[in-house]
Every structure is written in C-alpha cells, then in structure tokens.
C-alpha cells in the first residue's frame, strides 16, 4: 500500500500550499542520521528535509526521539553519525564563529518554556539580544517590548517574574524570546502542551498569524492532534528509528502502518480531523483529510 507513495511529497493540506517541496532546495537536510546513547539506538539512518515557508510537524510514539532530533538539528546534541545541513551548510564542519552566526538565523521555544526563573519577562526576552548583539540597552528594551506585544502580551507584563505567569503566558514569553533575533526558522517543542483547550486554540491562532506575517519556516514537535491538523503543511512520522514518511495528512493517513492507524484513525484522530472539516467552508484540503480518515477507518 505504501510502495507508490513519495514520502517527500509536497504541500497539499495544512496552512500552506504552493510549490511542491521536490521542486525546491531544503533549508534543513538530514541524511543518514544515527544517534546512540550507550547501547540504545534512537535514530538509525534517519533522513528528513524541511522546505522554506512550510510548517513541518514531527510526531511519533514515546521514546522515538522527537525532541532528540530537534536538539541535534539545532546543534544542542551531536549525532553519532550522519550529516545535518541548515541553509546549505554542514553544522559539523563550521568553526565556532560561523556556527554562532548560523544559530542567529533560528529560534527555539523549549517544551516547558525554559525561562530563567531569576529574570523578569523583559529580561528573558532581551537575553539573546544582550548576549549576541552590540546594541544600547534602551534599544534592546524597546525591541523586547515589541516582541512582547507581538505575542499578545503588554508592557504591563514586562516586569513580572516567571513564577507569576500562567502556563499560556509562559509559552508566549518563550516564543517572544525565540523571535528576539528576527529568525527565519523557528523550532517549537510541544508548543501547546499543558494548555487548556481555549488557551491552546489561542496559541495556535497566534502561531498561524506569526507564520504568515513574519514568513517563518516552522518545525514543530507535538502530540496534540488539534494543533497538528490546524497548523501542519506536512507531518513527519518517526517510527522504527527513522522518518517513516513526511507528507501532508491526506496522503499520510493512506499509509498502512500501526502507529499511523492508531494515531490518525483512532477515536481522537477522527475527532480532530472531523472538527477541522466542520470548521472548513467549501472545497478545502481539511475536508479531504476527514474523508480519507473516515474511509480508511471503515476499511
């Protein structure tokens, strides 16, 4: 059933569209990635491509190494073997100065925010600018306030400490910090984890708006089906220590694999896909997703 499916097929659903990835040069290219921790093999010959202006989501079962993959791509962990190229450059071959310059081109929102508890909101956002830019402090503060407003918070929140913030506010401050250096590429690790449904919907809407306004490329790890369906152009499925497929959801759900069947065609998956279809007006890829899921679930 999977033999005729191109696992790198182009953007068909989600929030994007346009030129199929096969016609473009990837801005992230992972080839033959191997990652071991002692005797434990997390990735074994993993390949992945990410294209400019898309939202690529990474899903997989517990222990498949979703966050580990993200950390290797951004250079926080070294692969055991294989190559990772960002913006056409092999990270392993770069000298420290060039690697730091490259890192300025992306931002990362960590799973639990990873705010510094001893720093105020404004100082958390300003930290990358203070460390990596030679700017007067008044300009840094102004830029940080702009980023705070960009994520839906106000100047009244600037002097609060992380302990005084709600879960949704922590996510937004972490996102503002990830955007501090005006990156082209943003990594989101479980961006809606721990949020109530209303806060999660608001956060998804924020990501969608920022992606459009700032023309961001987004790589997102998530287990939340609603977030996945609402934002993704393609979804990369980690299974069997590799990327099983990286496809738009309508194509992905046609693949006969235990994880895909359980994740997308189970009760929760059907509910998420049907909800998106209900919200869609007229001909929309979301309706195709739900139709495919219903048909696959019945067969």
C-alpha positions as CSV (number, residue, x, y, z in Angstrom):
1,X,0.0,0.0,0.0
2,X,2.9,2.4,0.7
3,X,5.1,1.5,-2.3
4,X,3.7,4.2,-4.7
5,X,3.8,7.0,-2.1
6,X,6.5,9.6,-2.3
7,X,7.4,10.2,1.3
8,X,8.7,13.7,0.5
9,X,5.6,14.8,-1.4
10,X,4.6,18.5,-1.5
11,X,2.4,20.7,0.4
12,X,-1.2,19.8,-0.2
13,X,-3.1,20.4,3.1
14,X,-2.5,22.4,6.3
15,X,-2.0,26.1,6.3
16,X,0.3,26.5,3.3
17,X,0.3,25.4,-0.3
18,X,2.3,26.3,-3.4
19,X,5.3,24.7,-5.0
20,X,5.9,21.0,-4.2
21,X,9.0,20.6,-2.0
22,X,10.6,18.4,-4.6
23,X,11.0,21.5,-6.8
24,X,12.8,23.4,-4.1
25,X,16.0,23.3,-2.1
26,X,15.6,22.3,1.5
27,X,16.7,24.7,4.2
28,X,17.2,21.7,6.6
29,X,18.6,18.4,5.2
30,X,19.2,15.5,7.5
31,X,20.9,12.5,5.9
32,X,21.7,9.1,7.4
33,X,21.4,10.3,11.0
34,X,22.4,7.9,13.7
35,X,22.0,8.7,17.4
36,X,23.0,6.3,20.1
37,X,23.0,6.7,23.9
38,X,25.2,3.8,25.1
39,X,23.6,0.6,23.7
40,X,20.3,2.4,23.0
41,X,19.8,3.4,19.3
42,X,17.3,6.2,19.0
43,X,17.8,7.0,15.3
44,X,19.3,4.7,12.7
45,X,19.7,6.1,9.1
46,X,17.1,8.8,9.5
47,X,16.5,11.2,6.6
48,X,14.4,14.4,6.7
49,X,14.0,17.6,4.6
50,X,12.4,20.9,5.6
51,X,11.5,23.5,3.0
52,X,11.2,27.2,3.3
53,X,7.8,28.7,4.4
54,X,6.3,25.4,5.5
55,X,5.2,24.1,8.9
56,X,6.6,20.6,9.3
57,X,5.3,18.8,12.4
58,X,7.2,15.8,13.9
59,X,5.1,13.1,15.6
60,X,5.9,9.6,16.9
61,X,5.4,7.3,19.8
62,X,7.0,7.8,23.2
63,X,10.8,7.2,23.0
64,X,11.1,7.7,19.3
65,X,13.4,10.6,19.8
66,X,11.3,13.6,18.6
67,X,13.0,16.1,20.9
68,X,16.4,14.4,20.5
69,X,16.0,15.0,16.7
70,X,15.2,18.7,17.3
71,X,18.2,19.1,19.6
72,X,20.5,17.6,17.1
73,X,19.2,19.8,14.3
74,X,19.8,23.0,16.3
75,X,23.2,21.8,17.5
76,X,22.5,21.1,21.1
77,X,23.4,17.5,20.7
78,X,25.9,15.9,18.3
79,X,24.8,13.0,16.1
80,X,26.6,9.7,16.4
81,X,26.8,9.6,12.6
82,X,25.2,11.2,9.5
83,X,25.0,14.8,8.4
84,X,22.8,17.8,9.2
85,X,22.8,20.8,6.9
86,X,21.0,24.0,7.6
87,X,20.8,26.7,5.0
88,X,23.1,24.6,2.9
89,X,25.9,24.3,5.4
90,X,27.0,21.2,7.3
91,X,26.9,22.2,11.0
92,X,29.7,19.7,12.0
93,X,32.2,21.4,9.6
94,X,31.6,25.0,10.9
95,X,34.0,26.9,13.1
96,X,32.6,28.3,16.3
97,X,32.1,31.8,14.9
98,X,30.4,30.7,11.8
99,X,28.2,28.3,13.9
100,X,27.1,31.1,16.2
101,X,26.3,33.3,13.2
102,X,24.2,30.4,11.8
103,X,22.4,30.0,15.1
104,X,21.2,33.6,14.9
105,X,19.1,32.6,11.9
106,X,16.8,30.3,14.0
107,X,15.0,30.5,17.3
108,X,13.7,27.7,19.6
109,X,10.8,27.5,22.0
110,X,11.5,24.8,24.5
111,X,8.9,22.4,25.8
112,X,8.3,24.0,29.1
113,X,9.4,27.4,28.2
114,X,12.8,27.2,29.8
115,X,12.5,30.7,31.1
116,X,15.2,31.9,33.6
117,X,13.4,32.0,36.9
118,X,15.6,34.8,38.3
119,X,15.0,37.1,35.3
120,X,11.9,39.2,34.6
121,X,9.8,38.7,31.5
122,X,11.5,41.6,29.7
123,X,15.0,40.4,30.7
124,X,14.2,36.8,29.5
125,X,13.2,38.2,26.1
126,X,16.2,40.6,26.0
127,X,18.8,37.9,26.9
128,X,19.6,36.8,23.2
129,X,20.0,40.5,22.2
130,X,22.2,41.3,25.1
131,X,24.4,38.3,24.5
132,X,24.6,38.4,20.7
133,X,24.0,42.0,19.6
134,X,26.1,45.1,20.3
135,X,23.2,47.5,20.9
136,X,22.4,50.2,23.5
137,X,20.2,48.8,26.3
138,X,17.4,51.2,25.6
139,X,17.1,49.8,22.1
140,X,17.2,46.3,23.4
141,X,14.4,47.1,25.8
142,X,12.3,48.7,23.1
143,X,12.9,45.7,20.8
144,X,12.0,43.3,23.6
145,X,8.7,45.2,24.3
146,X,7.8,45.0,20.6
147,X,8.3,41.2,20.7
148,X,6.2,41.0,23.9
149,X,3.4,42.8,22.1
150,X,3.9,40.6,19.0
151,X,2.9,37.5,21.0
152,X,-0.2,39.2,22.5
153,X,1.2,40.4,25.9
154,X,1.5,44.0,27.1
155,X,4.1,46.2,28.7
156,X,2.3,45.7,32.0
157,X,3.7,42.1,31.9
158,X,7.3,43.1,31.3
159,X,8.4,43.3,34.9
160,X,6.6,40.1,36.0
161,X,8.7,37.1,37.1
162,X,8.1,33.6,35.5
163,X,6.6,32.3,38.8
164,X,3.8,34.9,38.4
165,X,2.8,33.8,34.9
166,X,0.1,31.4,33.7
167,X,1.1,28.4,31.5
168,X,-0.2,30.3,28.4
169,X,1.8,33.4,29.3
170,X,5.0,31.3,29.8
171,X,4.6,29.9,26.3
172,X,4.1,33.4,24.8
173,X,7.2,34.8,26.6
174,X,9.2,31.8,25.4
175,X,8.0,32.4,21.9
176,X,8.9,36.1,22.1
177,X,12.4,35.2,23.2
178,X,12.7,32.7,20.3
179,X,11.8,35.6,17.9
180,X,14.1,38.1,19.5
181,X,16.8,37.8,16.8
182,X,14.4,38.0,13.9
183,X,14.9,34.4,12.9
184,X,13.9,32.9,9.5
185,X,13.3,29.5,11.1
186,X,11.6,28.6,14.4
187,X,11.6,25.3,16.3
188,X,8.6,24.6,18.6
189,X,8.8,21.7,21.1
190,X,5.3,20.7,22.3
191,X,4.0,24.3,22.0
192,X,0.5,23.7,23.4
193,X,1.4,21.0,26.0
194,X,-0.3,21.7,29.3
195,X,-2.6,24.4,28.0
196,X,-6.4,24.2,28.4
197,X,-8.4,24.0,25.2
198,X,-9.2,27.7,24.9
199,X,-5.6,28.7,25.6
200,X,-4.4,26.1,23.1
201,X,-6.7,27.4,20.4
202,X,-5.5,31.0,21.0
203,X,-1.9,29.9,20.8
204,X,-2.4,28.0,17.6
205,X,-4.1,31.1,16.1
206,X,-1.0,33.2,17.3
207,X,1.4,30.8,15.6
208,X,-0.6,30.8,12.4
209,X,-0.7,34.6,12.3
210,X,3.1,35.0,13.1
211,X,4.0,32.4,10.5
212,X,2.1,34.4,7.9
213,X,3.1,37.9,8.9
214,X,6.8,37.0,9.5
215,X,7.1,34.5,6.7
216,X,8.5,31.9,9.1
217,X,9.5,28.3,8.5
218,X,8.4,26.3,11.5
219,X,9.5,22.9,12.7
220,X,7.2,21.7,15.4
221,X,7.2,18.6,17.7
222,X,3.7,18.0,19.0
223,X,1.5,15.1,20.3
224,X,-1.7,17.3,20.1
225,X,-3.8,16.3,17.2
226,X,-5.8,19.5,17.1
227,X,-2.6,21.6,16.9
228,X,-1.1,19.2,14.3
229,X,-4.1,19.3,12.0
230,X,-4.6,23.1,12.3
231,X,-1.0,24.1,11.5
232,X,0.8,21.5,9.6
233,X,1.7,21.5,5.9
234,X,3.5,18.2,6.2
235,X,3.8,15.7,9.1
236,X,7.0,13.6,9.6
237,X,6.3,10.4,11.4
238,X,9.1,8.9,13.5
239,X,8.9,5.1,13.7
240,X,11.3,2.2,13.6
241,X,14.2,4.6,14.3
242,X,13.6,6.5,11.1
243,X,11.3,9.0,9.4
244,X,8.6,6.7,8.1
245,X,7.1,9.4,5.9
246,X,6.9,13.2,5.7
247,X,3.7,14.0,3.9
248,X,0.5,16.2,4.0
249,X,-2.0,14.5,6.3
250,X,-4.4,13.4,3.4
251,X,-1.6,11.3,2.0
252,X,-0.1,10.2,5.3
253,X,-3.3,8.6,6.5
254,X,-3.3,6.3,3.5
255,X,-0.1,4.6,4.7
256,X,-0.7,1.2,6.3
257,X,1.4,1.3,9.5
258,X,0.4,0.5,13.1
259,X,1.3,3.9,14.5
260,X,-0.4,5.9,11.7
261,X,-3.6,3.8,12.1
262,X,-3.6,4.2,15.8
263,X,-2.7,7.9,15.9
264,X,-4.7,9.3,13.0
265,X,-7.5,6.8,12.5
266,X,-8.3,6.1,16.2
267,X,-11.1,7.9,18.0
268,X,-9.1,11.0,18.9
269,X,-7.7,11.3,15.4
270,X,-11.1,11.0,13.8
271,X,-12.5,13.6,16.2
272,X,-9.7,16.1,15.4
273,X,-10.0,15.6,11.6
274,X,-13.8,15.9,11.7
275,X,-13.7,19.0,13.8
276,X,-11.4,20.7,11.3
277,X,-13.6,19.6,8.4
278,X,-16.7,21.0,10.1
279,X,-15.0,24.4,10.5
280,X,-13.9,24.5,6.9
281,X,-16.1,26.2,4.3
282,X,-16.3,25.0,0.7
283,X,-13.6,22.9,-1.0
284,X,-10.8,22.6,1.4
285,X,-8.0,20.1,2.0
286,X,-9.3,19.6,5.5
287,X,-12.4,18.0,4.2
288,X,-10.3,15.7,2.1
289,X,-8.4,14.7,5.3
290,X,-11.5,13.9,7.1
291,X,-13.0,11.9,4.2
292,X,-9.8,9.9,3.8
293,X,-9.7,9.2,7.5
294,X,-13.3,8.0,7.5
295,X,-12.8,5.8,4.5
296,X,-9.6,4.3,6.0
297,X,-11.2,3.8,9.4
298,X,-14.1,1.9,7.7
299,X,-11.9,-0.3,5.6
